[in-house]
Amino acid sequence: MTVIKDRVIPKEEFMKLLFTKIDGVDTHELSMWLKSQTNDQWVVVPKAFGDLAIKLIDFLNDKNFLAGEKEC
């Protein structure tokens, strides 16, 4: 089982991000910044993507496509 490790990003890094973006930070910049601050361990995806992924997993599970071993 994978354990999700919580990360602490120093306040100074947030300040650098905020003060270097005069017009604000868009979602893409924020997601790429988070990815870079966590050595690619955390990424941000749109909620709709997560919803579709769960639906696909549920569908595949219902059809027994995710079964580890098939009965003969």
CHARMM-style PDB file with segment names, atoms N, HN, CA, C and O in Angstrom:
ATOM      1  N   MET     1       0.843  -1.185   0.000  1.00  0.00      PROA
ATOM      2  CA  MET     1       0.000   0.000   0.000  1.00  0.00      PROA
ATOM      3  C   MET     1       0.888   1.248   0.000  1.00  0.00      PROA
ATOM      4  O   MET     1       1.879   1.308   0.728  1.00  0.00      PROA
ATOM      5  N   THR     2       0.542   2.211  -0.791  1.00  0.00      PROA
ATOM      6  HN  THR     2      -0.263   2.163  -1.383  1.00  0.00      PROA
ATOM      7  CA  THR     2       1.289   3.452  -0.877  1.00  0.00      PROA
ATOM      8  C   THR     2       0.851   4.404   0.229  1.00  0.00      PROA
ATOM      9  O   THR     2      -0.344   4.613   0.440  1.00  0.00      PROA
ATOM     10  N   VAL     3       1.811   4.973   0.927  1.00  0.00      PROA
ATOM     11  HN  VAL     3       2.782   4.803   0.757  1.00  0.00      PROA
ATOM     12  CA  VAL     3       1.524   5.947   1.970  1.00  0.00      PROA
ATOM     13  C   VAL     3       1.757   7.335   1.374  1.00  0.00      PROA
ATOM     14  O   VAL     3       2.812   7.608   0.801  1.00  0.00      PROA
ATOM     15  N   ILE     4       0.762   8.202   1.518  1.00  0.00      PROA
ATOM     16  HN  ILE     4      -0.095   7.980   1.983  1.00  0.00      PROA
ATOM     17  CA  ILE     4       0.886   9.562   1.006  1.00  0.00      PROA
ATOM     18  C   ILE     4       1.566  10.417   2.070  1.00  0.00      PROA
ATOM     19  O   ILE     4       1.032  10.625   3.159  1.00  0.00      PROA
ATOM     20  N   LYS     5       2.744  10.901   1.733  1.00  0.00      PROA
ATOM     21  HN  LYS     5       3.178  10.731   0.848  1.00  0.00      PROA
ATOM     22  CA  LYS     5       3.529  11.700   2.662  1.00  0.00      PROA
ATOM     23  C   LYS     5       3.147  13.167   2.535  1.00  0.00      PROA
ATOM     24  O   LYS     5       3.156  13.732   1.442  1.00  0.00      PROA
ATOM     25  N   ASP     6       2.815  13.767   3.651  1.00  0.00      PROA
ATOM     26  HN  ASP     6       2.808  13.307   4.540  1.00  0.00      PROA
ATOM     27  CA  ASP     6       2.494  15.186   3.660  1.00  0.00      PROA
ATOM     28  C   ASP     6       3.787  15.971   3.485  1.00  0.00      PROA
ATOM     29  O   ASP     6       4.829  15.582   4.011  1.00  0.00      PROA
ATOM     30  N   ARG     7       3.723  17.054   2.761  1.00  0.00      PROA
ATOM     31  HN  ARG     7       2.876  17.370   2.333  1.00  0.00      PROA
ATOM     32  CA  ARG     7       4.919  17.869   2.502  1.00  0.00      PROA
ATOM     33  C   ARG     7       4.749  19.247   3.131  1.00  0.00      PROA
ATOM     34  O   ARG     7       3.639  19.776   3.187  1.00  0.00      PROA
ATOM     35  N   VAL     8       5.827  19.814   3.592  1.00  0.00      PROA
ATOM     36  HN  VAL     8       6.729  19.385   3.546  1.00  0.00      PROA
ATOM     37  CA  VAL     8       5.825  21.176   4.120  1.00  0.00      PROA
ATOM     38  C   VAL     8       6.663  22.030   3.175  1.00  0.00      PROA
ATOM     39  O   VAL     8       7.832  21.741   2.920  1.00  0.00      PROA
ATOM     40  N   ILE     9       6.039  23.083   2.663  1.00  0.00      PROA
ATOM     41  HN  ILE     9       5.089  23.318   2.869  1.00  0.00      PROA
ATOM     42  CA  ILE     9       6.733  24.013   1.776  1.00  0.00      PROA
ATOM     43  C   ILE     9       6.943  25.306   2.562  1.00  0.00      PROA
ATOM     44  O   ILE     9       5.980  25.871   3.082  1.00  0.00      PROA
ATOM     45  N   PRO    10       8.166  25.777   2.656  1.00  0.00      PROA
ATOM     46  CA  PRO    10       8.448  26.987   3.447  1.00  0.00      PROA
ATOM     47  C   PRO    10       7.651  28.203   2.956  1.00  0.00      PROA
ATOM     48  O   PRO    10       7.395  28.354   1.761  1.00  0.00      PROA
ATOM     49  N   LYS    11       7.271  29.054   3.893  1.00  0.00      PROA
ATOM     50  HN  LYS    11       7.479  28.932   4.864  1.00  0.00      PROA
ATOM     51  CA  LYS    11       6.527  30.272   3.558  1.00  0.00      PROA
ATOM     52  C   LYS    11       7.270  31.127   2.552  1.00  0.00      PROA
ATOM     53  O   LYS    11       6.660  31.787   1.710  1.00  0.00      PROA
ATOM     54  N   GLU    12       8.590  31.113   2.645  1.00  0.00      PROA
ATOM     55  HN  GLU    12       9.085  30.577   3.329  1.00  0.00      PROA
ATOM     56  CA  GLU    12       9.386  31.925   1.741  1.00  0.00      PROA
ATOM     57  C   GLU    12       9.141  31.546   0.280  1.00  0.00      PROA
ATOM     58  O   GLU    12       9.151  32.405  -0.602  1.00  0.00      PROA
ATOM     59  N   GLU    13       8.921  30.259   0.034  1.00  0.00      PROA
ATOM     60  HN  GLU    13       8.913  29.561   0.750  1.00  0.00      PROA
ATOM     61  CA  GLU    13       8.657  29.799  -1.330  1.00  0.00      PROA
ATOM     62  C   GLU    13       7.305  30.310  -1.825  1.00  0.00      PROA
ATOM     63  O   GLU    13       7.167  30.680  -2.991  1.00  0.00      PROA
ATOM     64  N   PHE    14       6.309  30.329  -0.940  1.00  0.00      PROA
ATOM     65  HN  PHE    14       6.421  30.029   0.007  1.00  0.00      PROA
ATOM     66  CA  PHE    14       5.010  30.899  -1.314  1.00  0.00      PROA
ATOM     67  C   PHE    14       5.154  32.379  -1.641  1.00  0.00      PROA
ATOM     68  O   PHE    14       4.572  32.876  -2.605  1.00  0.00      PROA
ATOM     69  N   MET    15       5.938  33.072  -0.825  1.00  0.00      PROA
ATOM     70  HN  MET    15       6.411  32.669  -0.042  1.00  0.00      PROA
ATOM     71  CA  MET    15       6.116  34.498  -1.041  1.00  0.00      PROA
ATOM     72  C   MET    15       6.795  34.766  -2.384  1.00  0.00      PROA
ATOM     73  O   MET    15       6.408  35.687  -3.104  1.00  0.00      PROA
ATOM     74  N   LYS    16       7.805  33.963  -2.720  1.00  0.00      PROA
ATOM     75  HN  LYS    16       8.119  33.215  -2.135  1.00  0.00      PROA
ATOM     76  CA  LYS    16       8.466  34.116  -4.023  1.00  0.00      PROA
ATOM     77  C   LYS    16       7.459  33.946  -5.149  1.00  0.00      PROA
ATOM     78  O   LYS    16       7.445  34.724  -6.103  1.00  0.00      PROA
ATOM     79  N   LEU    17       6.617  32.928  -5.034  1.00  0.00      PROA
ATOM     80  HN  LEU    17       6.628  32.296  -4.259  1.00  0.00      PROA
ATOM     81  CA  LEU    17       5.610  32.678  -6.072  1.00  0.00      PROA
ATOM     82  C   LEU    17       4.663  33.873  -6.203  1.00  0.00      PROA
ATOM     83  O   LEU    17       4.419  34.364  -7.306  1.00  0.00      PROA
ATOM     84  N   LEU    18       4.140  34.328  -5.083  1.00  0.00      PROA
ATOM     85  HN  LEU    18       4.338  33.930  -4.187  1.00  0.00      PROA
ATOM     86  CA  LEU    18       3.162  35.416  -5.113  1.00  0.00      PROA
ATOM     87  C   LEU    18       3.743  36.735  -5.602  1.00  0.00      PROA
ATOM     88  O   LEU    18       3.104  37.454  -6.370  1.00  0.00      PROA
ATOM     89  N   PHE    19       4.943  37.049  -5.162  1.00  0.00      PROA
ATOM     90  HN  PHE    19       5.462  36.465  -4.538  1.00  0.00      PROA
ATOM     91  CA  PHE    19       5.506  38.354  -5.497  1.00  0.00      PROA
ATOM     92  C   PHE    19       6.184  38.405  -6.861  1.00  0.00      PROA
ATOM     93  O   PHE    19       6.521  39.490  -7.334  1.00  0.00      PROA
ATOM     94  N   THR    20       6.391  37.264  -7.500  1.00  0.00      PROA
ATOM     95  HN  THR    20       6.117  36.382  -7.116  1.00  0.00      PROA
ATOM     96  CA  THR    20       6.956  37.289  -8.851  1.00  0.00      PROA
ATOM     97  C   THR    20       5.863  37.299  -9.910  1.00  0.00      PROA
ATOM     98  O   THR    20       6.148  37.482 -11.093  1.00  0.00      PROA
ATOM     99  N   LYS    21       4.623  37.105  -9.499  1.00  0.00      PROA
ATOM    100  HN  LYS    21       4.391  36.956  -8.538  1.00  0.00      PROA
ATOM    101  CA  LYS    21       3.489  37.097 -10.426  1.00  0.00      PROA
ATOM    102  C   LYS    21       2.625  38.331 -10.166  1.00  0.00      PROA
ATOM    103  O   LYS    21       1.741  38.311  -9.310  1.00  0.00      PROA
ATOM    104  N   ILE    22       2.885  39.385 -10.901  1.00  0.00      PROA
ATOM    105  HN  ILE    22       3.603  39.401 -11.597  1.00  0.00      PROA
ATOM    106  CA  ILE    22       2.217  40.663 -10.672  1.00  0.00      PROA
ATOM    107  C   ILE    22       0.710  40.576 -10.895  1.00  0.00      PROA
ATOM    108  O   ILE    22      -0.066  41.142 -10.125  1.00  0.00      PROA
ATOM    109  N   ASP    23       0.291  39.865 -11.950  1.00  0.00      PROA
ATOM    110  HN  ASP    23       0.921  39.405 -12.575  1.00  0.00      PROA
ATOM    111  CA  ASP    23      -1.129  39.800 -12.291  1.00  0.00      PROA
ATOM    112  C   ASP    23      -1.863  38.638 -11.633  1.00  0.00      PROA
ATOM    113  O   ASP    23      -3.042  38.420 -11.914  1.00  0.00      PROA
ATOM    114  N   GLY    24      -1.201  37.902 -10.779  1.00  0.00      PROA
ATOM    115  HN  GLY    24      -0.244  38.079 -10.550  1.00  0.00      PROA
ATOM    116  CA  GLY    24      -1.829  36.753 -10.131  1.00  0.00      PROA
ATOM    117  C   GLY    24      -1.240  35.458 -10.651  1.00  0.00      PROA
ATOM    118  O   GLY    24      -0.402  35.456 -11.553  1.00  0.00      PROA
ATOM    119  N   VAL    25      -1.685  34.362 -10.072  1.00  0.00      PROA
ATOM    120  HN  VAL    25      -2.365  34.363  -9.339  1.00  0.00      PROA
ATOM    121  CA  VAL    25      -1.174  33.041 -10.419  1.00  0.00      PROA
ATOM    122  C   VAL    25      -2.332  32.236 -10.999  1.00  0.00      PROA
ATOM    123  O   VAL    25      -3.369  32.076 -10.356  1.00  0.00      PROA
ATOM    124  N   ASP    26      -2.149  31.730 -12.214  1.00  0.00      PROA
ATOM    125  HN  ASP    26      -1.306  31.859 -12.736  1.00  0.00      PROA
ATOM    126  CA  ASP    26      -3.223  30.901 -12.784  1.00  0.00      PROA
ATOM    127  C   ASP    26      -3.073  29.457 -12.304  1.00  0.00      PROA
ATOM    128  O   ASP    26      -2.052  29.093 -11.721  1.00  0.00      PROA
ATOM    129  N   THR    27      -4.074  28.657 -12.546  1.00  0.00      PROA
ATOM    130  HN  THR    27      -4.904  28.953 -13.019  1.00  0.00      PROA
ATOM    131  CA  THR    27      -4.090  27.289 -12.026  1.00  0.00      PROA
ATOM    132  C   THR    27      -2.962  26.438 -12.597  1.00  0.00      PROA
ATOM    133  O   THR    27      -2.420  25.579 -11.901  1.00  0.00      PROA
ATOM    134  N   HSD    28      -2.607  26.667 -13.845  1.00  0.00      PROA
ATOM    135  HN  HSD    28      -3.047  27.364 -14.411  1.00  0.00      PROA
ATOM    136  CA  HSD    28      -1.508  25.898 -14.433  1.00  0.00      PROA
ATOM    137  C   HSD    28      -0.188  26.227 -13.743  1.00  0.00      PROA
ATOM    138  O   HSD    28       0.575  25.329 -13.387  1.00  0.00      PROA
ATOM    139  N   GLU    29       0.078  27.527 -13.557  1.00  0.00      PROA
ATOM    140  HN  GLU    29      -0.542  28.256 -13.847  1.00  0.00      PROA
ATOM    141  CA  GLU    29       1.308  27.933 -12.871  1.00  0.00      PROA
ATOM    142  C   GLU    29       1.354  27.364 -11.456  1.00  0.00      PROA
ATOM    143  O   GLU    29       2.400  26.900 -11.001  1.00  0.00      PROA
ATOM    144  N   LEU    30       0.221  27.402 -10.764  1.00  0.00      PROA
ATOM    145  HN  LEU    30      -0.628  27.778 -11.132  1.00  0.00      PROA
ATOM    146  CA  LEU    30       0.171  26.887  -9.401  1.00  0.00      PROA
ATOM    147  C   LEU    30       0.421  25.384  -9.363  1.00  0.00      PROA
ATOM    148  O   LEU    30       1.141  24.892  -8.494  1.00  0.00      PROA
ATOM    149  N   SER    31      -0.169  24.663 -10.297  1.00  0.00      PROA
ATOM    150  HN  SER    31      -0.754  25.063 -11.003  1.00  0.00      PROA
ATOM    151  CA  SER    31       0.029  23.213 -10.310  1.00  0.00      PROA
ATOM    152  C   SER    31       1.472  22.853 -10.655  1.00  0.00      PROA
ATOM    153  O   SER    31       2.035  21.936 -10.056  1.00  0.00      PROA
ATOM    154  N   MET    32       2.074  23.550 -11.601  1.00  0.00      PROA
ATOM    155  HN  MET    32       1.617  24.294 -12.088  1.00  0.00      PROA
ATOM    156  CA  MET    32       3.465  23.284 -11.958  1.00  0.00      PROA
ATOM    157  C   MET    32       4.403  23.667 -10.808  1.00  0.00      PROA
ATOM    158  O   MET    32       5.403  22.991 -10.567  1.00  0.00      PROA
ATOM    159  N   TRP    33       4.077  24.745 -10.107  1.00  0.00      PROA
ATOM    160  HN  TRP    33       3.265  25.294 -10.303  1.00  0.00      PROA
ATOM    161  CA  TRP    33       4.877  25.154  -8.958  1.00  0.00      PROA
ATOM    162  C   TRP    33       4.819  24.094  -7.856  1.00  0.00      PROA
ATOM    163  O   TRP    33       5.849  23.736  -7.286  1.00  0.00      PROA
ATOM    164  N   LEU    34       3.620  23.592  -7.554  1.00  0.00      PROA
ATOM    165  HN  LEU    34       2.782  23.882  -8.016  1.00  0.00      PROA
ATOM    166  CA  LEU    34       3.483  22.562  -6.525  1.00  0.00      PROA
ATOM    167  C   LEU    34       4.259  21.302  -6.905  1.00  0.00      PROA
ATOM    168  O   LEU    34       4.922  20.690  -6.068  1.00  0.00      PROA
ATOM    169  N   LYS    35       4.164  20.930  -8.164  1.00  0.00      PROA
ATOM    170  HN  LYS    35       3.625  21.427  -8.844  1.00  0.00      PROA
ATOM    171  CA  LYS    35       4.908  19.759  -8.649  1.00  0.00      PROA
ATOM    172  C   LYS    35       6.412  19.966  -8.449  1.00  0.00      PROA
ATOM    173  O   LYS    35       7.107  19.054  -8.000  1.00  0.00      PROA
ATOM    174  N   SER    36       6.911  21.140  -8.775  1.00  0.00      PROA
ATOM    175  HN  SER    36       6.346  21.881  -9.139  1.00  0.00      PROA
ATOM    176  CA  SER    36       8.348  21.399  -8.641  1.00  0.00      PROA
ATOM    177  C   SER    36       8.780  21.468  -7.178  1.00  0.00      PROA
ATOM    178  O   SER    36       9.896  21.068  -6.848  1.00  0.00      PROA
ATOM    179  N   GLN    37       7.922  21.966  -6.307  1.00  0.00      PROA
ATOM    180  HN  GLN    37       7.015  22.291  -6.575  1.00  0.00      PROA
ATOM    181  CA  GLN    37       8.265  22.082  -4.891  1.00  0.00      PROA
ATOM    182  C   GLN    37       8.266  20.729  -4.180  1.00  0.00      PROA
ATOM    183  O   GLN    37       8.844  20.598  -3.102  1.00  0.00      PROA
ATOM    184  N   THR    38       7.627  19.730  -4.773  1.00  0.00      PROA
ATOM    185  HN  THR    38       7.157  19.837  -5.649  1.00  0.00      PROA
ATOM    186  CA  THR    38       7.523  18.409  -4.130  1.00  0.00      PROA
ATOM    187  C   THR    38       8.266  17.333  -4.911  1.00  0.00      PROA
ATOM    188  O   THR    38       8.001  16.143  -4.737  1.00  0.00      PROA
ATOM    189  N   ASN    39       9.194  17.744  -5.768  1.00  0.00      PROA
ATOM    190  HN  ASN    39       9.409  18.710  -5.909  1.00  0.00      PROA
ATOM    191  CA  ASN    39       9.977  16.792  -6.571  1.00  0.00      PROA
ATOM    192  C   ASN    39       9.079  15.822  -7.332  1.00  0.00      PROA
ATOM    193  O   ASN    39       9.332  14.618  -7.343  1.00  0.00      PROA
ATOM    194  N   ASP    40       8.052  16.335  -7.954  1.00  0.00      PROA
ATOM    195  HN  ASP    40       7.846  17.313  -7.945  1.00  0.00      PROA
ATOM    196  CA  ASP    40       7.106  15.575  -8.775  1.00  0.00      PROA
ATOM    197  C   ASP    40       6.294  14.549  -7.987  1.00  0.00      PROA
ATOM    198  O   ASP    40       5.694  13.657  -8.586  1.00  0.00      PROA
ATOM    199  N   GLN    41       6.263  14.655  -6.662  1.00  0.00      PROA
ATOM    200  HN  GLN    41       6.751  15.380  -6.176  1.00  0.00      PROA
ATOM    201  CA  GLN    41       5.479  13.713  -5.865  1.00  0.00      PROA
ATOM    202  C   GLN    41       4.010  14.133  -5.768  1.00  0.00      PROA
ATOM    203  O   GLN    41       3.147  13.288  -5.532  1.00  0.00      PROA
ATOM    204  N   TRP    42       3.720  15.399  -5.941  1.00  0.00      PROA
ATOM    205  HN  TRP    42       4.422  16.085  -6.132  1.00  0.00      PROA
ATOM    206  CA  TRP    42       2.343  15.900  -5.912  1.00  0.00      PROA
ATOM    207  C   TRP    42       2.059  16.605  -7.235  1.00  0.00      PROA
ATOM    208  O   TRP    42       2.867  17.396  -7.721  1.00  0.00      PROA
ATOM    209  N   VAL    43       0.916  16.308  -7.796  1.00  0.00      PROA
ATOM    210  HN  VAL    43       0.259  15.665  -7.401  1.00  0.00      PROA
ATOM    211  CA  VAL    43       0.462  16.983  -9.007  1.00  0.00      PROA
ATOM    212  C   VAL    43      -0.980  17.413  -8.809  1.00  0.00      PROA
ATOM    213  O   VAL    43      -1.692  16.869  -7.965  1.00  0.00      PROA
ATOM    214  N   VAL    44      -1.401  18.384  -9.584  1.00  0.00      PROA
ATOM    215  HN  VAL    44      -0.823  18.827 -10.270  1.00  0.00      PROA
ATOM    216  CA  VAL    44      -2.766  18.886  -9.516  1.00  0.00      PROA
ATOM    217  C   VAL    44      -3.443  18.566 -10.841  1.00  0.00      PROA
ATOM    218  O   VAL    44      -2.919  18.865 -11.914  1.00  0.00      PROA
ATOM    219  N   VAL    45      -4.608  17.957 -10.746  1.00  0.00      PROA
ATOM    220  HN  VAL    45      -5.034  17.714  -9.874  1.00  0.00      PROA
ATOM    221  CA  VAL    45      -5.394  17.678 -11.943  1.00  0.00      PROA
ATOM    222  C   VAL    45      -6.803  18.235 -11.733  1.00  0.00      PROA
ATOM    223  O   VAL    45      -7.252  18.359 -10.594  1.00  0.00      PROA
ATOM    224  N   PRO    46      -7.493  18.567 -12.803  1.00  0.00      PROA
ATOM    225  CA  PRO    46      -8.862  19.044 -12.654  1.00  0.00      PROA
ATOM    226  C   PRO    46      -9.753  17.974 -12.011  1.00  0.00      PROA
ATOM    227  O   PRO    46      -9.561  16.780 -12.240  1.00  0.00      PROA
ATOM    228  N   LYS    47     -10.716  18.406 -11.216  1.00  0.00      PROA
ATOM    229  HN  LYS    47     -10.873  19.376 -11.030  1.00  0.00      PROA
ATOM    230  CA  LYS    47     -11.632  17.487 -10.549  1.00  0.00      PROA
ATOM    231  C   LYS    47     -12.342  16.600 -11.560  1.00  0.00      PROA
ATOM    232  O   LYS    47     -12.559  15.418 -11.294  1.00  0.00      PROA
ATOM    233  N   ALA    48     -12.703  17.142 -12.703  1.00  0.00      PROA
ATOM    234  HN  ALA    48     -12.526  18.103 -12.919  1.00  0.00      PROA
ATOM    235  CA  ALA    48     -13.399  16.349 -13.725  1.00  0.00      PROA
ATOM    236  C   ALA    48     -12.559  15.147 -14.159  1.00  0.00      PROA
ATOM    237  O   ALA    48     -13.107  14.079 -14.430  1.00  0.00      PROA
ATOM    238  N   PHE    49     -11.243  15.308 -14.228  1.00  0.00      PROA
ATOM    239  HN  PHE    49     -10.797  16.176 -14.008  1.00  0.00      PROA
ATOM    240  CA  PHE    49     -10.364  14.204 -14.583  1.00  0.00      PROA
ATOM    241  C   PHE    49     -10.436  13.106 -13.525  1.00  0.00      PROA
ATOM    242  O   PHE    49     -10.539  11.924 -13.853  1.00  0.00      PROA
ATOM    243  N   GLY    50     -10.380  13.501 -12.265  1.00  0.00      PROA
ATOM    244  HN  GLY    50     -10.296  14.461 -11.999  1.00  0.00      PROA
ATOM    245  CA  GLY    50     -10.487  12.536 -11.176  1.00  0.00      PROA
ATOM    246  C   GLY    50     -11.824  11.810 -11.195  1.00  0.00      PROA
ATOM    247  O   GLY    50     -11.882  10.598 -10.987  1.00  0.00      PROA
ATOM    248  N   ASP    51     -12.898  12.553 -11.446  1.00  0.00      PROA
ATOM    249  HN  ASP    51     -12.851  13.537 -11.616  1.00  0.00      PROA
ATOM    250  CA  ASP    51     -14.227  11.940 -11.523  1.00  0.00      PROA
ATOM    251  C   ASP    51     -14.300  10.901 -12.636  1.00  0.00      PROA
ATOM    252  O   ASP    51     -14.844   9.814 -12.444  1.00  0.00      PROA
ATOM    253  N   LEU    52     -13.748  11.241 -13.807  1.00  0.00      PROA
ATOM    254  HN  LEU    52     -13.307  12.125 -13.963  1.00  0.00      PROA
ATOM    255  CA  LEU    52     -13.754  10.297 -14.932  1.00  0.00      PROA
ATOM    256  C   LEU    52     -12.895   9.075 -14.638  1.00  0.00      PROA
ATOM    257  O   LEU    52     -13.259   7.957 -15.003  1.00  0.00      PROA
ATOM    258  N   ALA    53     -11.768   9.278 -13.987  1.00  0.00      PROA
ATOM    259  HN  ALA    53     -11.472  10.187 -13.691  1.00  0.00      PROA
ATOM    260  CA  ALA    53     -10.898   8.150 -13.647  1.00  0.00      PROA
ATOM    261  C   ALA    53     -11.610   7.184 -12.705  1.00  0.00      PROA
ATOM    262  O   ALA    53     -11.515   5.968 -12.875  1.00  0.00      PROA
ATOM    263  N   ILE    54     -12.320   7.714 -11.717  1.00  0.00      PROA
ATOM    264  HN  ILE    54     -12.398   8.701 -11.579  1.00  0.00      PROA
ATOM    265  CA  ILE    54     -13.073   6.866 -10.788  1.00  0.00      PROA
ATOM    266  C   ILE    54     -14.183   6.115 -11.520  1.00  0.00      PROA
ATOM    267  O   ILE    54     -14.403   4.930 -11.269  1.00  0.00      PROA
ATOM    268  N   LYS    55     -14.879   6.800 -12.421  1.00  0.00      PROA
ATOM    269  HN  LYS    55     -14.700   7.763 -12.624  1.00  0.00      PROA
ATOM    270  CA  LYS    55     -15.931   6.130 -13.199  1.00  0.00      PROA
ATOM    271  C   LYS    55     -15.355   5.001 -14.047  1.00  0.00      PROA
ATOM    272  O   LYS    55     -15.958   3.932 -14.148  1.00  0.00      PROA
ATOM    273  N   LEU    56     -14.197   5.231 -14.654  1.00  0.00      PROA
ATOM    274  HN  LEU    56     -13.708   6.099 -14.572  1.00  0.00      PROA
ATOM    275  CA  LEU    56     -13.554   4.202 -15.461  1.00  0.00      PROA
ATOM    276  C   LEU    56     -13.156   3.004 -14.592  1.00  0.00      PROA
ATOM    277  O   LEU    56     -13.381   1.855 -14.972  1.00  0.00      PROA
ATOM    278  N   ILE    57     -12.573   3.273 -13.444  1.00  0.00      PROA
ATOM    279  HN  ILE    57     -12.391   4.207 -13.135  1.00  0.00      PROA
ATOM    280  CA  ILE    57     -12.184   2.188 -12.537  1.00  0.00      PROA
ATOM    281  C   ILE    57     -13.410   1.401 -12.093  1.00  0.00      PROA
ATOM    282  O   ILE    57     -13.381   0.170 -12.073  1.00  0.00      PROA
ATOM    283  N   ASP    58     -14.489   2.099 -11.735  1.00  0.00      PROA
ATOM    284  HN  ASP    58     -14.512   3.098 -11.750  1.00  0.00      PROA
ATOM    285  CA  ASP    58     -15.723   1.413 -11.339  1.00  0.00      PROA
ATOM    286  C   ASP    58     -16.263   0.554 -12.473  1.00  0.00      PROA
ATOM    287  O   ASP    58     -16.682  -0.581 -12.250  1.00  0.00      PROA
ATOM    288  N   PHE    59     -16.256   1.094 -13.692  1.00  0.00      PROA
ATOM    289  HN  PHE    59     -15.916   2.016 -13.874  1.00  0.00      PROA
ATOM    290  CA  PHE    59     -16.738   0.347 -14.851  1.00  0.00      PROA
ATOM    291  C   PHE    59     -15.903  -0.913 -15.077  1.00  0.00      PROA
ATOM    292  O   PHE    59     -16.444  -2.005 -15.248  1.00  0.00      PROA
ATOM    293  N   LEU    60     -14.583  -0.749 -15.075  1.00  0.00      PROA
ATOM    294  HN  LEU    60     -14.144   0.138 -14.935  1.00  0.00      PROA
ATOM    295  CA  LEU    60     -13.694  -1.893 -15.284  1.00  0.00      PROA
ATOM    296  C   LEU    60     -13.848  -2.929 -14.168  1.00  0.00      PROA
ATOM    297  O   LEU    60     -13.781  -4.132 -14.421  1.00  0.00      PROA
ATOM    298  N   ASN    61     -14.050  -2.467 -12.951  1.00  0.00      PROA
ATOM    299  HN  ASN    61     -14.105  -1.490 -12.745  1.00  0.00      PROA
ATOM    300  CA  ASN    61     -14.242  -3.368 -11.831  1.00  0.00      PROA
ATOM    301  C   ASN    61     -15.563  -4.138 -11.977  1.00  0.00      PROA
ATOM    302  O   ASN    61     -15.621  -5.340 -11.718  1.00  0.00      PROA
ATOM    303  N   ASP    62     -16.617  -3.432 -12.395  1.00  0.00      PROA
ATOM    304  HN  ASP    62     -16.570  -2.456 -12.605  1.00  0.00      PROA
ATOM    305  CA  ASP    62     -17.918  -4.080 -12.603  1.00  0.00      PROA
ATOM    306  C   ASP    62     -17.847  -5.161 -13.673  1.00  0.00      PROA
ATOM    307  O   ASP    62     -18.549  -6.168 -13.592  1.00  0.00      PROA
ATOM    308  N   LYS    63     -17.003  -4.952 -14.668  1.00  0.00      PROA
ATOM    309  HN  LYS    63     -16.433  -4.134 -14.734  1.00  0.00      PROA
ATOM    310  CA  LYS    63     -16.858  -5.914 -15.768  1.00  0.00      PROA
ATOM    311  C   LYS    63     -15.789  -6.961 -15.463  1.00  0.00      PROA
ATOM    312  O   LYS    63     -15.482  -7.803 -16.306  1.00  0.00      PROA
ATOM    313  N   ASN    64     -15.230  -6.908 -14.266  1.00  0.00      PROA
ATOM    314  HN  ASN    64     -15.480  -6.224 -13.581  1.00  0.00      PROA
ATOM    315  CA  ASN    64     -14.175  -7.834 -13.816  1.00  0.00      PROA
ATOM    316  C   ASN    64     -12.892  -7.722 -14.641  1.00  0.00      PROA
ATOM    317  O   ASN    64     -12.130  -8.686 -14.727  1.00  0.00      PROA
ATOM    318  N   PHE    65     -12.648  -6.580 -15.236  1.00  0.00      PROA
ATOM    319  HN  PHE    65     -13.267  -5.798 -15.166  1.00  0.00      PROA
ATOM    320  CA  PHE    65     -11.412  -6.370 -15.985  1.00  0.00      PROA
ATOM    321  C   PHE    65     -10.229  -6.087 -15.067  1.00  0.00      PROA
ATOM    322  O   PHE    65      -9.077  -6.164 -15.496  1.00  0.00      PROA
ATOM    323  N   LEU    66     -10.506  -5.760 -13.806  1.00  0.00      PROA
ATOM    324  HN  LEU    66     -11.441  -5.698 -13.458  1.00  0.00      PROA
ATOM    325  CA  LEU    66      -9.433  -5.436 -12.880  1.00  0.00      PROA
ATOM    326  C   LEU    66      -9.104  -6.612 -11.962  1.00  0.00      PROA
ATOM    327  O   LEU    66      -8.273  -6.488 -11.062  1.00  0.00      PROA
ATOM    328  N   ALA    67      -9.747  -7.735 -12.186  1.00  0.00      PROA
ATOM    329  HN  ALA    67     -10.422  -7.837 -12.917  1.00  0.00      PROA
ATOM    330  CA  ALA    67      -9.486  -8.907 -11.346  1.00  0.00      PROA
ATOM    331  C   ALA    67      -8.048  -9.370 -11.540  1.00  0.00      PROA
ATOM    332  O   ALA    67      -7.563  -9.464 -12.667  1.00  0.00      PROA
ATOM    333  N   GLY    68      -7.379  -9.654 -10.441  1.00  0.00      PROA
ATOM    334  HN  GLY    68      -7.773  -9.578  -9.526  1.00  0.00      PROA
ATOM    335  CA  GLY    68      -5.980 -10.095 -10.507  1.00  0.00      PROA
ATOM    336  C   GLY    68      -5.837 -11.457 -11.164  1.00  0.00      PROA
ATOM    337  O   GLY    68      -4.927 -11.667 -11.966  1.00  0.00      PROA
ATOM    338  N   GLU    69      -6.713 -12.371 -10.837  1.00  0.00      PROA
ATOM    339  HN  GLU    69      -7.452 -12.201 -10.186  1.00  0.00      PROA
ATOM    340  CA  GLU    69      -6.662 -13.701 -11.410  1.00  0.00      PROA
ATOM    341  C   GLU    69      -8.058 -14.052 -11.904  1.00  0.00      PROA
ATOM    342  O   GLU    69      -9.050 -13.818 -11.214  1.00  0.00      PROA
ATOM    343  N   LYS    70      -8.122 -14.608 -13.087  1.00  0.00      PROA
ATOM    344  HN  LYS    70      -7.316 -14.799 -13.648  1.00  0.00      PROA
ATOM    345  CA  LYS    70      -9.399 -15.017 -13.653  1.00  0.00      PROA
ATOM    346  C   LYS    70      -9.619 -16.492 -13.374  1.00  0.00      PROA
ATOM    347  O   LYS    70      -8.691 -17.297 -13.452  1.00  0.00      PROA
ATOM    348  N   GLU    71     -10.850 -16.836 -13.048  1.00  0.00      PROA
ATOM    349  HN  GLU    71     -11.603 -16.182 -12.984  1.00  0.00      PROA
ATOM    350  CA  GLU    71     -11.176 -18.242 -12.827  1.00  0.00      PROA
ATOM    351  C   GLU    71     -11.355 -18.935 -14.164  1.00  0.00      PROA
ATOM    352  O   GLU    71     -11.932 -18.369 -15.091  1.00  0.00      PROA
ATOM    353  N   CYS    72     -10.864 -20.153 -14.262  1.00  0.00      PROA
ATOM    354  HN  CYS    72     -10.394 -20.613 -13.508  1.00  0.00      PROA
ATOM    355  CA  CYS    72     -10.982 -20.913 -15.505  1.00  0.00      PROA
ATOM    356  C   CYS    72     -12.100 -21.927 -15.394  1.00  0.00      PROA
ATOM    357  OT1 CYS    72     -12.358 -22.668 -16.343  1.00  0.00      PROA
TER     358      CYS     72
END
